[in-house]
Amino acid sequence: MSRLFGTDGVRGLANREITAELALQLGEAAARVLAREVTDHRPRAVVGRDTRQSSGMLSQAIAAGMASAGIDVEHVREIPTPGIAYLTSKHNYDLGCMISASHNPMPDNGIKFISANGFKLDDAVEDEIQALLGTDWERPVGADVGYMSETAEVSDRAYMDHLVAVGERLNGLKIVLDCANGAAYEVAPTVFQELGADVSVINASPDGRNINDNCGSTHPEQLQAMVKASGADMGFAFDGDADRCLAVDHNGALVDGDQIMGLLAVSMRDRGELDNNTLVLTVMSNLGLRLAMRDAGIDVAVTTVGDRYVLEEMLARGYSLGGEQSGHVINLHHATTGDGTLTALLVASEVARRGEKLESLASFVKRLPQTLINVPNVDKNRTAEIAAEVAAAEQRLGETGRVLLRASGTEPLVRVMVEAATQAESDEVAAQLAAVVKEKLSL
């Protein structure tokens, strides 16, 4: 059987790949694995969901599976994924679960488990859960069956209180929030309003079908236009489960995850909060961020693509800040996972504290021109055969450019990414390397 879990839980087309039957089995298996060490109390779980139409069905199935394994389950209504992580770790739940496909379109859905410490699961634990799917065992009966509560003992109010406590007063700042018709549609506006911001909200009317639909962090065009038209100081766009965000400055220009991380790294360094003076990035972060960190005297650590690998590096090396260009930013002083609302609050708080425009604060991270070419129908396992050509291209680009070849995880495809000092040079080098890949690695 192929591996069920991907880099962010189990994800696929709802009711075809992610079925109620699968959710039921996953809930039971996860409860058996994650609660087996609990001996001094009845195990408890908290389950949350995003706003997509299939999330209610799947959250009920997950909860039923957990209850069948003897876990008392409490439901929280629509809430961001980091909210479930926060509640799990701070309110003594033995496991948490979030039903969401994050930034994916509405027909998809996903299942993410959270351990008692608020972190996503290690590969080994996920494999153990998968191995138990559908296996026979002695189920609890009578009073040992888990109890399902539709109203959680703790609510998203506890999560919002946590966010308010982290943020600065935002009085006088006009801020637009694009909630992607997703899980942040009430949490984010409430928190920003309670901190004193003048808040305008778009895409905060979920109907089960409009989550991520031409809005949010994957489609920030609405937000950019709204910020500029309304004369707002800044704006923030979340994805469907609000574990990431992108920003927009007062001119309507996008401020991506790299610029956000650069801004926050300098802020944390200045306040003595950037542990080991290091920012953790993935290979996809723009070289401009690395150069900006070098000039700021901040070290960088680089991981493969995926927020879980960023987190692993942070935990292993004692770092406090890391993330991805997509806006998935992890600040371990305040959260155990990427948190879009938290990231937006920290950025807005820095604007308020410094009394400068977001454009000015983010401008020191200068994104280098980038070209990405997908080369199909090639043997993605033979990229080592063109190492000499890649090395020659890197030598040509020098310190102000780089080359990245990435094999697709699902297709016979190699992605050629080049960054350079100018767009013309980036385009030229990328086209040359793509031609080499096509010629020498063709199937």
BAFIDO-396487 format. One line per field, with one value per residue (C-alpha): residue number from 1; residue in three letters; chain; x, y, z. Coordinates in Angstrom, 3 decimals. Example, Ala and Ser with C-alpha at 12.3 -4.5 7.8 and 13.67 -1.06 7.14 Angstrom:
<rs>
i	c(1, 2)
aa	c(ALA, SER)
ch	c(A, A)
u	c(12.300, 13.670)
v	c(-4.500, -1.060)
w	c(7.800, 7.140)
</rs>
This chain:
<rs>
i	c(1, 2, 3, 4, 5, 6, 7, 8, 9, 10, 11, 12, 13, 14, 15, 16, 17, 18, 19, 20, 21, 22, 23, 24, 25, 26, 27, 28, 29, 30, 31, 32, 33, 34, 35, 36, 37, 38, 39, 40, 41, 42, 43, 44, 45, 46, 47, 48, 49, 50, 51, 52, 53, 54, 55, 56, 57, 58, 59, 60, 61, 62, 63, 64, 65, 66, 67, 68, 69, 70, 71, 72, 73, 74, 75, 76, 77, 78, 79, 80, 81, 82, 83, 84, 85, 86, 87, 88, 89, 90, 91, 92, 93, 94, 95, 96, 97, 98, 99, 100, 101, 102, 103, 104, 105, 106, 107, 108, 109, 110, 111, 112, 113, 114, 115, 116, 117, 118, 119, 120, 121, 122, 123, 124, 125, 126, 127, 128, 129, 130, 131, 132, 133, 134, 135, 136, 137, 138, 139, 140, 141, 142, 143, 144, 145, 146, 147, 148, 149, 150, 151, 152, 153, 154, 155, 156, 157, 158, 159, 160, 161, 162, 163, 164, 165, 166, 167, 168, 169, 170, 171, 172, 173, 174, 175, 176, 177, 178, 179, 180, 181, 182, 183, 184, 185, 186, 187, 188, 189, 190, 191, 192, 193, 194, 195, 196, 197, 198, 199, 200, 201, 202, 203, 204, 205, 206, 207, 208, 209, 210, 211, 212, 213, 214, 215, 216, 217, 218, 219, 220, 221, 222, 223, 224, 225, 226, 227, 228, 229, 230, 231, 232, 233, 234, 235, 236, 237, 238, 239, 240, 241, 242, 243, 244, 245, 246, 247, 248, 249, 250, 251, 252, 253, 254, 255, 256, 257, 258, 259, 260, 261, 262, 263, 264, 265, 266, 267, 268, 269, 270, 271, 272, 273, 274, 275, 276, 277, 278, 279, 280, 281, 282, 283, 284, 285, 286, 287, 288, 289, 290, 291, 292, 293, 294, 295, 296, 297, 298, 299, 300, 301, 302, 303, 304, 305, 306, 307, 308, 309, 310, 311, 312, 313, 314, 315, 316, 317, 318, 319, 320, 321, 322, 323, 324, 325, 326, 327, 328, 329, 330, 331, 332, 333, 334, 335, 336, 337, 338, 339, 340, 341, 342, 343, 344, 345, 346, 347, 348, 349, 350, 351, 352, 353, 354, 355, 356, 357, 358, 359, 360, 361, 362, 363, 364, 365, 366, 367, 368, 369, 370, 371, 372, 373, 374, 375, 376, 377, 378, 379, 380, 381, 382, 383, 384, 385, 386, 387, 388, 389, 390, 391, 392, 393, 394, 395, 396, 397, 398, 399, 400, 401, 402, 403, 404, 405, 406, 407, 408, 409, 410, 411, 412, 413, 414, 415, 416, 417, 418, 419, 420, 421, 422, 423, 424, 425, 426, 427, 428, 429, 430, 431, 432, 433, 434, 435, 436, 437, 438, 439, 440, 441, 442, 443)
aa	c(MET, SER, ARG, LEU, PHE, GLY, THR, ASP, GLY, VAL, ARG, GLY, LEU, ALA, ASN, ARG, GLU, ILE, THR, ALA, GLU, LEU, ALA, LEU, GLN, LEU, GLY, GLU, ALA, ALA, ALA, ARG, VAL, LEU, ALA, ARG, GLU, VAL, THR, ASP, HIS, ARG, PRO, ARG, ALA, VAL, VAL, GLY, ARG, ASP, THR, ARG, GLN, SER, SER, GLY, MET, LEU, SER, GLN, ALA, ILE, ALA, ALA, GLY, MET, ALA, SER, ALA, GLY, ILE, ASP, VAL, GLU, HIS, VAL, ARG, GLU, ILE, PRO, THR, PRO, GLY, ILE, ALA, TYR, LEU, THR, SER, LYS, HIS, ASN, TYR, ASP, LEU, GLY, CYS, MET, ILE, SER, ALA, SER, HIS, ASN, PRO, MET, PRO, ASP, ASN, GLY, ILE, LYS, PHE, ILE, SER, ALA, ASN, GLY, PHE, LYS, LEU, ASP, ASP, ALA, VAL, GLU, ASP, GLU, ILE, GLN, ALA, LEU, LEU, GLY, THR, ASP, TRP, GLU, ARG, PRO, VAL, GLY, ALA, ASP, VAL, GLY, TYR, MET, SER, GLU, THR, ALA, GLU, VAL, SER, ASP, ARG, ALA, TYR, MET, ASP, HIS, LEU, VAL, ALA, VAL, GLY, GLU, ARG, LEU, ASN, GLY, LEU, LYS, ILE, VAL, LEU, ASP, CYS, ALA, ASN, GLY, ALA, ALA, TYR, GLU, VAL, ALA, PRO, THR, VAL, PHE, GLN, GLU, LEU, GLY, ALA, ASP, VAL, SER, VAL, ILE, ASN, ALA, SER, PRO, ASP, GLY, ARG, ASN, ILE, ASN, ASP, ASN, CYS, GLY, SER, THR, HIS, PRO, GLU, GLN, LEU, GLN, ALA, MET, VAL, LYS, ALA, SER, GLY, ALA, ASP, MET, GLY, PHE, ALA, PHE, ASP, GLY, ASP, ALA, ASP, ARG, CYS, LEU, ALA, VAL, ASP, HIS, ASN, GLY, ALA, LEU, VAL, ASP, GLY, ASP, GLN, ILE, MET, GLY, LEU, LEU, ALA, VAL, SER, MET, ARG, ASP, ARG, GLY, GLU, LEU, ASP, ASN, ASN, THR, LEU, VAL, LEU, THR, VAL, MET, SER, ASN, LEU, GLY, LEU, ARG, LEU, ALA, MET, ARG, ASP, ALA, GLY, ILE, ASP, VAL, ALA, VAL, THR, THR, VAL, GLY, ASP, ARG, TYR, VAL, LEU, GLU, GLU, MET, LEU, ALA, ARG, GLY, TYR, SER, LEU, GLY, GLY, GLU, GLN, SER, GLY, HIS, VAL, ILE, ASN, LEU, HIS, HIS, ALA, THR, THR, GLY, ASP, GLY, THR, LEU, THR, ALA, LEU, LEU, VAL, ALA, SER, GLU, VAL, ALA, ARG, ARG, GLY, GLU, LYS, LEU, GLU, SER, LEU, ALA, SER, PHE, VAL, LYS, ARG, LEU, PRO, GLN, THR, LEU, ILE, ASN, VAL, PRO, ASN, VAL, ASP, LYS, ASN, ARG, THR, ALA, GLU, ILE, ALA, ALA, GLU, VAL, ALA, ALA, ALA, GLU, GLN, ARG, LEU, GLY, GLU, THR, GLY, ARG, VAL, LEU, LEU, ARG, ALA, SER, GLY, THR, GLU, PRO, LEU, VAL, ARG, VAL, MET, VAL, GLU, ALA, ALA, THR, GLN, ALA, GLU, SER, ASP, GLU, VAL, ALA, ALA, GLN, LEU, ALA, ALA, VAL, VAL, LYS, GLU, LYS, LEU, SER, LEU)
ch	c(A, A, A, A, A, A, A, A, A, A, A, A, A, A, A, A, A, A, A, A, A, A, A, A, A, A, A, A, A, A, A, A, A, A, A, A, A, A, A, A, A, A, A, A, A, A, A, A, A, A, A, A, A, A, A, A, A, A, A, A, A, A, A, A, A, A, A, A, A, A, A, A, A, A, A, A, A, A, A, A, A, A, A, A, A, A, A, A, A, A, A, A, A, A, A, A, A, A, A, A, A, A, A, A, A, A, A, A, A, A, A, A, A, A, A, A, A, A, A, A, A, A, A, A, A, A, A, A, A, A, A, A, A, A, A, A, A, A, A, A, A, A, A, A, A, A, A, A, A, A, A, A, A, A, A, A, A, A, A, A, A, A, A, A, A, A, A, A, A, A, A, A, A, A, A, A, A, A, A, A, A, A, A, A, A, A, A, A, A, A, A, A, A, A, A, A, A, A, A, A, A, A, A, A, A, A, A, A, A, A, A, A, A, A, A, A, A, A, A, A, A, A, A, A, A, A, A, A, A, A, A, A, A, A, A, A, A, A, A, A, A, A, A, A, A, A, A, A, A, A, A, A, A, A, A, A, A, A, A, A, A, A, A, A, A, A, A, A, A, A, A, A, A, A, A, A, A, A, A, A, A, A, A, A, A, A, A, A, A, A, A, A, A, A, A, A, A, A, A, A, A, A, A, A, A, A, A, A, A, A, A, A, A, A, A, A, A, A, A, A, A, A, A, A, A, A, A, A, A, A, A, A, A, A, A, A, A, A, A, A, A, A, A, A, A, A, A, A, A, A, A, A, A, A, A, A, A, A, A, A, A, A, A, A, A, A, A, A, A, A, A, A, A, A, A, A, A, A, A, A, A, A, A, A, A, A, A, A, A, A, A, A, A, A, A, A, A, A, A, A, A, A, A, A, A, A, A, A, A, A, A, A, A, A, A, A, A, A, A, A, A, A, A, A, A, A, A, A, A, A, A, A, A, A, A, A, A, A, A, A, A, A, A)
u	c(0.000, 1.395, 1.955, -1.304, 0.126, 1.729, 3.740, 0.657, -1.608, -3.938, -5.388, -7.452, -10.840, -13.523, -15.931, -13.815, -10.291, -11.047, -14.213, -16.214, -15.168, -11.488, -11.998, -13.688, -10.784, -8.179, -9.850, -9.873, -6.269, -4.951, -6.669, -5.158, -1.662, -1.704, -3.654, -2.163, 0.220, -2.604, -3.245, -4.144, -7.295, -9.813, -8.158, -9.527, -9.384, -10.389, -11.574, -11.864, -12.719, -12.579, -15.605, -15.749, -18.916, -17.432, -15.728, -18.760, -19.202, -15.544, -15.229, -18.175, -16.648, -13.237, -14.874, -16.894, -13.729, -11.970, -14.964, -15.066, -11.496, -12.503, -11.595, -13.856, -14.133, -14.958, -15.833, -14.781, -16.612, -14.761, -11.323, -7.864, -5.484, -3.132, -6.109, -6.483, -2.725, -2.932, -5.947, -4.452, -1.209, -2.510, -5.722, -4.450, -5.932, -4.203, -4.639, -6.108, -7.448, -8.152, -10.313, -9.008, -7.296, -5.640, -5.210, -6.620, -9.903, -13.226, -13.743, -10.621, -10.333, -7.773, -7.150, -4.347, -3.531, -1.882, 0.011, -0.509, 2.393, 0.751, 3.043, 2.210, 3.093, 6.431, 6.579, 7.058, 3.887, 1.888, 3.153, 2.083, -1.405, -1.638, -0.535, -3.489, -6.175, -8.925, -7.158, -9.083, -8.751, -10.764, -12.868, -14.100, -17.756, -20.247, -18.969, -15.534, -16.825, -15.842, -18.284, -18.834, -19.607, -20.870, -19.829, -16.195, -15.145, -12.855, -13.726, -11.977, -12.276, -9.304, -7.288, -8.338, -7.359, -3.921, -3.531, -4.712, -2.153, 0.644, -0.229, 0.480, -2.174, -3.053, -4.985, -5.018, -4.062, -6.484, -6.193, -7.971, -8.295, -9.039, -10.261, -10.541, -14.070, -12.203, -11.525, -10.290, -13.509, -14.433, -11.188, -8.949, -11.353, -12.257, -8.644, -7.601, -10.650, -9.997, -6.461, -7.884, -7.390, -9.868, -10.697, -12.307, -13.025, -13.490, -14.271, -15.609, -18.983, -18.362, -21.126, -19.331, -18.376, -16.484, -13.409, -10.220, -12.329, -10.331, -9.490, -7.130, -3.384, -3.490, -5.358, -4.467, -5.582, -8.837, -6.952, -4.380, -7.102, -9.078, -6.091, -5.154, -8.723, -9.586, -6.376, -5.606, -2.208, -1.864, -3.752, -3.391, -4.627, -5.086, -5.567, -8.465, -7.232, -5.322, -1.951, -0.324, -0.704, 0.669, 0.701, -0.031, 1.462, -0.389, 0.435, -1.230, 2.125, 2.441, 4.735, 5.465, 6.563, 10.252, 9.860, 7.681, 10.288, 13.063, 11.126, 10.290, 13.832, 15.318, 12.597, 13.166, 16.942, 16.650, 14.503, 16.691, 14.106, 15.821, 17.270, 20.799, 20.549, 19.192, 16.269, 15.225, 14.237, 13.473, 15.320, 12.480, 13.081, 14.388, 18.134, 17.345, 16.240, 19.502, 21.504, 19.423, 20.005, 23.730, 23.837, 21.835, 24.270, 21.654, 22.484, 20.212, 19.579, 18.054, 15.781, 13.886, 10.403, 7.695, 6.888, 7.345, 11.000, 11.410, 9.935, 12.166, 15.243, 14.007, 13.368, 16.617, 18.821, 17.010, 15.824, 12.744, 11.740, 11.358, 9.021, 8.278, 7.911, 4.206, 3.643, 3.741, 5.730, 6.501, 7.365, 8.029, 7.829, 4.092, 2.957, 3.770, 2.833, 2.455, -0.209, -1.437, -3.337, -0.381, 2.007, -0.272, -0.487, 3.280, 3.780, 1.099, 2.526, 5.960, 4.428, 2.702, 5.819, 8.172, 5.767, 6.853, 5.019, 5.089, 6.634, 9.618, 10.057, 10.028, 12.060, 15.473, 14.561, 14.990, 13.646, 15.906, 14.279, 13.227, 12.364, 10.704, 10.384, 8.724, 10.293, 7.898, 8.487, 11.984, 13.611, 13.562, 15.862, 18.836, 19.436, 22.923, 23.905, 23.753, 25.665, 28.416, 25.949, 24.322, 27.709, 28.642, 25.406, 25.958, 29.492, 28.166, 25.579, 28.030, 26.838, 23.853, 22.150, 21.467, 20.080, 17.655, 16.539, 13.614, 12.050, 8.266, 6.924, 4.043, 4.956, 7.854, 8.786, 11.837, 11.430, 14.249, 14.412, 16.952, 17.447, 19.756, 20.585, 18.376, 15.253, 16.929, 19.813, 17.448, 15.313, 18.349, 20.047, 16.767, 15.998, 19.474, 19.258, 15.722, 16.966, 19.757, 17.293, 14.975, 17.799, 19.771, 17.063, 14.284, 12.346)
v	c(0.000, 3.415, 6.007, 7.704, 10.760, 13.555, 16.542, 18.015, 15.177, 13.202, 15.169, 14.507, 14.827, 14.774, 11.813, 10.020, 9.861, 11.417, 9.538, 9.328, 5.677, 6.617, 9.406, 6.972, 4.523, 7.252, 8.645, 5.220, 4.423, 7.843, 7.523, 4.088, 5.391, 8.845, 8.053, 4.695, 6.197, 7.972, 6.096, 8.744, 10.159, 9.559, 10.587, 13.750, 15.063, 18.330, 18.470, 21.557, 22.207, 24.803, 26.112, 23.804, 21.820, 18.404, 19.412, 18.795, 15.275, 14.415, 15.983, 13.913, 10.754, 11.460, 12.123, 8.906, 6.935, 8.481, 7.856, 4.216, 3.954, 5.331, 9.003, 11.810, 14.211, 17.904, 19.813, 23.377, 25.022, 26.600, 27.571, 28.026, 25.065, 26.928, 27.405, 23.649, 23.331, 25.997, 24.468, 20.972, 22.009, 24.626, 22.963, 19.464, 17.522, 14.263, 14.793, 17.253, 17.005, 19.591, 18.937, 21.148, 21.092, 24.433, 26.451, 23.716, 24.351, 23.488, 19.951, 18.772, 18.166, 16.873, 15.433, 16.773, 15.293, 17.258, 15.644, 16.649, 19.106, 21.009, 19.814, 17.920, 14.245, 12.710, 10.407, 7.364, 8.106, 8.648, 5.319, 3.621, 5.083, 3.908, 0.389, 0.123, 1.111, -1.498, -3.940, -5.951, -5.144, -5.279, -2.139, -0.541, -1.003, 0.455, 3.434, 3.061, 4.268, 7.874, 10.734, 13.222, 16.843, 19.285, 22.255, 22.188, 22.943, 25.563, 27.620, 29.680, 32.512, 31.059, 31.108, 34.688, 35.785, 34.309, 36.293, 39.542, 39.092, 38.777, 41.797, 45.501, 48.196, 49.043, 52.259, 54.529, 51.821, 51.077, 47.409, 45.235, 41.488, 38.898, 35.822, 33.575, 32.607, 30.214, 29.399, 32.882, 34.644, 35.511, 35.046, 37.435, 40.425, 40.083, 40.055, 43.039, 45.023, 44.278, 45.625, 48.900, 48.673, 50.171, 46.912, 46.294, 42.672, 40.950, 37.315, 36.545, 35.056, 31.325, 29.251, 25.907, 26.284, 29.570, 28.856, 29.947, 30.780, 33.529, 35.057, 34.772, 34.218, 32.248, 35.077, 38.372, 40.589, 41.615, 42.575, 44.586, 46.565, 47.094, 48.347, 50.866, 52.034, 52.462, 54.217, 51.543, 51.282, 47.605, 44.379, 40.674, 37.658, 34.270, 30.821, 28.477, 27.237, 30.440, 28.854, 31.284, 34.857, 37.340, 41.095, 44.095, 47.558, 50.876, 51.047, 47.691, 45.948, 42.371, 41.648, 37.926, 35.419, 36.072, 39.776, 39.079, 36.699, 39.214, 41.970, 39.741, 38.354, 41.840, 42.823, 39.732, 40.170, 43.743, 42.604, 39.611, 37.050, 35.556, 32.438, 31.615, 34.621, 32.347, 32.345, 28.996, 28.992, 26.451, 26.132, 28.028, 31.290, 34.000, 34.584, 38.220, 37.200, 35.369, 38.378, 40.701, 38.469, 38.394, 42.182, 42.323, 39.953, 37.204, 33.571, 31.352, 27.615, 26.065, 23.017, 21.178, 22.390, 21.903, 23.631, 20.355, 20.287, 23.907, 23.009, 19.943, 22.101, 24.713, 22.154, 20.281, 23.396, 25.663, 28.284, 30.435, 31.728, 30.045, 29.598, 29.558, 32.081, 31.183, 32.970, 29.943, 31.469, 29.674, 31.664, 29.180, 31.858, 32.093, 29.023, 25.433, 25.743, 28.356, 30.879, 33.405, 35.593, 35.653, 36.537, 39.361, 40.679, 40.628, 42.520, 45.091, 45.434, 46.197, 48.883, 50.384, 50.176, 51.678, 54.267, 53.472, 52.229, 48.494, 49.308, 50.885, 48.100, 45.355, 47.165, 45.928, 42.444, 42.928, 39.971, 38.930, 38.243, 34.612, 32.296, 28.900, 26.437, 23.035, 20.449, 17.487, 13.941, 13.591, 11.153, 13.168, 10.659, 11.436, 15.120, 14.249, 13.650, 17.388, 18.517, 20.056, 22.263, 23.356, 24.184, 26.255, 28.224, 28.852, 30.064, 32.477, 33.883, 34.298, 35.563, 37.399, 34.344, 30.660, 27.566, 25.030, 21.808, 20.079, 16.784, 16.692, 14.344, 13.131, 13.624, 12.876, 16.523, 18.585, 22.181, 24.522, 27.634, 30.404, 33.677, 36.381, 40.064, 40.885, 39.305, 38.958, 36.954, 34.835, 34.034, 33.248, 30.893, 29.123, 28.569, 27.164, 24.756, 23.690, 22.811, 20.712, 18.896, 18.190, 16.919, 14.797, 13.481, 12.748, 9.520)
w	c(0.000, -0.955, 1.727, 2.654, 4.385, 2.401, 3.607, 5.306, 6.395, 4.163, 1.274, -1.850, -3.514, -0.836, -0.936, -3.512, -2.066, 1.319, 2.266, 5.466, 5.727, 5.529, 8.084, 10.468, 10.198, 10.511, 13.613, 15.243, 14.285, 15.333, 18.697, 19.238, 18.514, 20.095, 23.262, 24.171, 26.720, 28.567, 31.809, 34.395, 32.785, 30.035, 26.766, 25.163, 21.610, 19.960, 16.338, 14.164, 10.541, 7.795, 5.909, 2.902, 2.310, 3.057, 6.306, 8.510, 7.165, 7.649, 11.097, 12.340, 10.888, 12.449, 15.802, 15.579, 14.889, 17.867, 20.140, 19.057, 20.382, 23.779, 23.251, 24.483, 21.543, 21.643, 18.486, 17.788, 14.924, 12.002, 13.249, 11.711, 11.828, 14.217, 16.515, 16.854, 17.457, 20.166, 21.906, 21.790, 23.461, 25.900, 27.082, 27.782, 24.897, 24.060, 20.325, 17.901, 14.380, 11.707, 8.663, 5.879, 2.502, 3.256, 0.032, -2.237, -4.108, -2.510, -3.915, -2.045, 1.655, 4.094, 7.549, 9.758, 13.153, 15.950, 18.814, 22.455, 22.270, 19.403, 16.610, 13.443, 13.482, 12.585, 9.556, 11.808, 13.774, 10.583, 9.230, 12.454, 12.114, 8.511, 9.496, 11.925, 9.394, 9.281, 11.632, 14.205, 17.874, 21.070, 21.035, 24.261, 25.176, 27.621, 29.592, 28.004, 24.630, 23.991, 24.455, 21.614, 22.515, 19.928, 22.064, 23.039, 26.584, 25.132, 22.086, 19.484, 22.014, 23.894, 20.686, 19.950, 23.463, 22.847, 19.617, 21.192, 23.967, 21.390, 19.257, 19.789, 19.817, 16.205, 16.791, 13.768, 11.264, 8.450, 7.501, 4.916, 5.554, 2.854, 4.731, 1.635, 2.751, 5.006, 8.622, 9.606, 8.586, 12.194, 14.110, 12.151, 11.931, 15.609, 16.769, 14.646, 15.760, 19.425, 18.999, 17.739, 13.975, 11.517, 9.728, 6.351, 5.464, 2.129, 1.326, 4.796, 3.806, 3.464, 1.924, 1.832, -1.829, -2.131, 0.017, -1.820, -4.881, -6.629, -3.283, -0.340, -0.452, -3.712, -5.479, -3.757, -6.642, -4.914, -1.784, -3.713, -5.458, -2.232, -0.243, -2.903, -3.571, 0.100, 1.110, 3.679, 5.336, 4.505, 3.907, 4.625, 2.663, 4.338, 2.849, 3.591, 6.964, 7.773, 8.476, 6.043, 4.886, 2.379, 2.888, 0.687, 1.250, 0.917, -2.795, -3.422, -3.949, -2.756, 0.197, -0.013, 2.597, 1.991, 2.683, 5.708, 7.131, 6.524, 8.266, 11.246, 11.514, 11.881, 14.345, 16.468, 16.357, 17.565, 20.491, 21.361, 20.219, 17.154, 18.742, 17.558, 15.212, 12.465, 10.037, 8.538, 4.844, 2.140, -1.146, -2.838, -0.964, -3.249, -3.170, -2.428, 1.073, 1.732, 0.552, 2.739, 5.770, 5.041, 4.924, 8.190, 9.909, 10.286, 9.529, 7.419, 7.446, 4.314, 4.111, 1.415, 0.470, 3.111, 6.392, 8.288, 7.260, 8.331, 11.714, 12.076, 11.529, 13.991, 16.721, 16.107, 16.154, 18.580, 16.092, 16.645, 13.184, 9.823, 6.922, 3.231, 0.432, 0.301, 3.611, 5.895, 8.774, 12.049, 15.189, 17.973, 20.655, 20.002, 18.013, 17.142, 13.481, 10.779, 11.769, 9.228, 11.684, 14.073, 11.235, 10.102, 13.666, 14.089, 10.815, 11.666, 15.172, 13.715, 11.501, 14.543, 16.710, 14.128, 12.762, 9.197, 6.130, 5.405, 2.028, 3.777, 6.342, 3.696, 1.025, 2.193, 0.913, -2.819, -4.759, -7.604, -10.996, -11.214, -14.101, -13.691, -16.601, -16.304, -18.616, -19.152, -20.380, -18.936, -16.526, -13.309, -11.594, -13.871, -13.093, -11.795, -15.434, -16.168, -13.078, -15.223, -17.118, -13.866, -12.334, -15.389, -15.132, -11.421, -12.102, -14.719, -12.281, -9.403, -6.010, -7.474, -8.934, -8.457, -10.155, -8.715, -10.435, -8.734, -9.738, -9.564, -6.932, -9.095, -12.772, -15.173, -14.889, -13.937, -12.790, -13.767, -11.614, -12.161, -10.292, -11.609, -11.318, -14.319, -15.781, -19.179, -17.738, -15.660, -18.723, -20.869, -18.399, -17.592, -21.280, -21.898, -18.968, -19.895, -23.379, -21.851, -19.600, -22.519, -24.728, -22.272, -19.949, -22.445, -21.960)
</rs>
